[in-house]
Amino acid sequence: MQKYEYVIAMVAMGVFTYLMRALPFVLMQRSRLLSRLNSGRFAIMGPALLVSTTTVVLYSGLGATTSWQEVGAYVLAVLILIGVLKAAKNTGLAMLVGMVAYGFLMWLV
């Protein structure tokens, strides 16, 4: 696989992942029945799902790393994700930027 194909694949995966995760939030805002799930105990489910998915991906990915450059890419992507989360206070945006940062950093390695 050529480097540009890798970049195209990463961008496509990032866009599709973001859309799959953002679509439930959009539907909840437009539907009365689904909007009830966005209050009370269920309000934390969206961000919790994103954080748990990230944790699983990071844990499994770091276990399979073969070089310090890959570990550095993971660490930098997480730091960028945390920075965007603190600045924008938007979990979805932070996840998207973190995925793009990780893909770009892995492309550089």
C-alpha positions as a Markdown table, in Angstrom:
| # | Residue | x | y | z |
|---|---|---|---|---|
| 1 | Met | 0.0 | 0.0 | 0.0 |
| 2 | Gln | 1.4 | 3.4 | -1.0 |
| 3 | Lys | 1.5 | 6.2 | 1.5 |
| 4 | Tyr | -1.2 | 8.3 | -0.2 |
| 5 | Glu | -3.5 | 5.2 | -0.2 |
| 6 | Tyr | -2.9 | 4.9 | 3.6 |
| 7 | Val | -3.8 | 8.6 | 4.1 |
| 8 | Ile | -7.0 | 8.2 | 2.0 |
| 9 | Ala | -8.0 | 5.1 | 4.0 |
| 10 | Met | -7.3 | 6.9 | 7.3 |
| 11 | Val | -9.4 | 9.9 | 6.3 |
| 12 | Ala | -12.2 | 7.7 | 5.1 |
| 13 | Met | -12.2 | 5.7 | 8.3 |
| 14 | Gly | -12.1 | 8.8 | 10.4 |
| 15 | Val | -15.0 | 10.4 | 8.6 |
| 16 | Phe | -17.1 | 7.2 | 8.7 |
| 17 | Thr | -16.3 | 6.7 | 12.4 |
| 18 | Tyr | -17.2 | 10.2 | 13.2 |
| 19 | Leu | -20.5 | 10.0 | 11.3 |
| 20 | Met | -21.4 | 6.7 | 13.0 |
| 21 | Arg | -20.8 | 8.2 | 16.4 |
| 22 | Ala | -22.4 | 11.6 | 15.7 |
| 23 | Leu | -25.5 | 10.3 | 14.1 |
| 24 | Pro | -27.2 | 9.0 | 17.3 |
| 25 | Phe | -26.7 | 12.5 | 18.9 |
| 26 | Val | -28.3 | 14.2 | 15.9 |
| 27 | Leu | -31.2 | 11.7 | 15.9 |
| 28 | Met | -31.7 | 12.3 | 19.7 |
| 29 | Gln | -32.1 | 16.0 | 19.1 |
| 30 | Arg | -34.8 | 15.5 | 16.5 |
| 31 | Ser | -36.9 | 12.8 | 18.1 |
| 32 | Arg | -38.9 | 13.2 | 21.2 |
| 33 | Leu | -38.6 | 9.6 | 22.2 |
| 34 | Leu | -34.9 | 9.4 | 21.6 |
| 35 | Ser | -34.3 | 12.8 | 23.3 |
| 36 | Arg | -35.5 | 11.2 | 26.6 |
| 37 | Leu | -32.4 | 9.0 | 26.5 |
| 38 | Asn | -30.2 | 12.1 | 26.5 |
| 39 | Ser | -31.3 | 13.1 | 30.0 |
| 40 | Gly | -30.8 | 11.6 | 33.4 |
| 41 | Arg | -28.7 | 8.5 | 33.7 |
| 42 | Phe | -28.3 | 8.1 | 30.0 |
| 43 | Ala | -26.7 | 11.5 | 29.4 |
| 44 | Ile | -23.2 | 10.1 | 30.1 |
| 45 | Met | -23.5 | 7.2 | 27.7 |
| 46 | Gly | -22.3 | 9.0 | 24.6 |
| 47 | Pro | -19.0 | 10.4 | 26.0 |
| 48 | Ala | -18.5 | 7.2 | 28.0 |
| 49 | Leu | -18.7 | 5.1 | 24.8 |
| 50 | Leu | -16.2 | 7.3 | 23.0 |
| 51 | Val | -13.7 | 7.2 | 25.9 |
| 52 | Ser | -14.1 | 3.4 | 26.4 |
| 53 | Thr | -13.5 | 2.8 | 22.7 |
| 54 | Thr | -10.4 | 5.0 | 22.7 |
| 55 | Thr | -9.1 | 3.2 | 25.8 |
| 56 | Val | -9.5 | -0.3 | 24.2 |
| 57 | Val | -7.9 | 0.9 | 20.9 |
| 58 | Leu | -5.0 | 2.4 | 22.8 |
| 59 | Tyr | -4.4 | -0.5 | 25.0 |
| 60 | Ser | -4.5 | -3.1 | 22.2 |
| 61 | Gly | -2.4 | -0.8 | 19.9 |
| 62 | Leu | 0.3 | -0.1 | 22.4 |
| 63 | Gly | 0.6 | -3.8 | 23.1 |
| 64 | Ala | 1.4 | -4.4 | 19.4 |
| 65 | Thr | 3.9 | -1.6 | 18.9 |
| 66 | Thr | 7.3 | -2.5 | 17.6 |
| 67 | Ser | 9.2 | 0.8 | 17.9 |
| 68 | Trp | 9.5 | 3.8 | 20.1 |
| 69 | Gln | 8.3 | 6.0 | 17.2 |
| 70 | Glu | 4.9 | 4.2 | 17.2 |
| 71 | Val | 4.6 | 4.7 | 21.0 |
| 72 | Gly | 5.5 | 8.4 | 20.5 |
| 73 | Ala | 2.7 | 8.7 | 17.8 |
| 74 | Tyr | 0.2 | 7.2 | 20.3 |
| 75 | Val | 1.3 | 9.5 | 23.1 |
| 76 | Leu | 1.3 | 12.6 | 20.9 |
| 77 | Ala | -2.1 | 11.8 | 19.5 |
| 78 | Val | -3.5 | 11.4 | 23.0 |
| 79 | Leu | -2.0 | 14.7 | 24.1 |
| 80 | Ile | -3.5 | 16.4 | 21.1 |
| 81 | Leu | -6.8 | 14.8 | 21.9 |
| 82 | Ile | -6.7 | 16.0 | 25.5 |
| 83 | Gly | -5.7 | 19.5 | 24.3 |
| 84 | Val | -8.6 | 19.8 | 21.9 |
| 85 | Leu | -11.0 | 18.4 | 24.5 |
| 86 | Lys | -9.9 | 21.0 | 27.0 |
| 87 | Ala | -10.1 | 23.8 | 24.4 |
| 88 | Ala | -13.3 | 22.9 | 22.6 |
| 89 | Lys | -15.1 | 20.9 | 25.3 |
| 90 | Asn | -16.5 | 18.7 | 22.5 |
| 91 | Thr | -15.8 | 15.0 | 22.8 |
| 92 | Gly | -16.6 | 14.2 | 19.2 |
| 93 | Leu | -14.4 | 16.9 | 17.8 |
| 94 | Ala | -11.6 | 15.8 | 20.1 |
| 95 | Met | -11.9 | 12.2 | 19.0 |
| 96 | Leu | -11.9 | 13.2 | 15.3 |
| 97 | Val | -8.8 | 15.5 | 15.7 |
| 98 | Gly | -7.1 | 12.7 | 17.7 |
| 99 | Met | -7.7 | 10.1 | 15.0 |
| 100 | Val | -6.4 | 12.5 | 12.3 |
| 101 | Ala | -3.4 | 13.4 | 14.4 |
| 102 | Tyr | -2.6 | 9.7 | 15.0 |
| 103 | Gly | -3.0 | 8.9 | 11.3 |
| 104 | Phe | -0.7 | 11.7 | 10.3 |
| 105 | Leu | 1.9 | 10.8 | 12.9 |
| 106 | Met | 1.9 | 7.2 | 11.8 |
| 107 | Trp | 2.3 | 8.4 | 8.2 |
| 108 | Leu | 5.3 | 10.3 | 9.3 |
| 109 | Val | 6.8 | 7.3 | 11.0 |
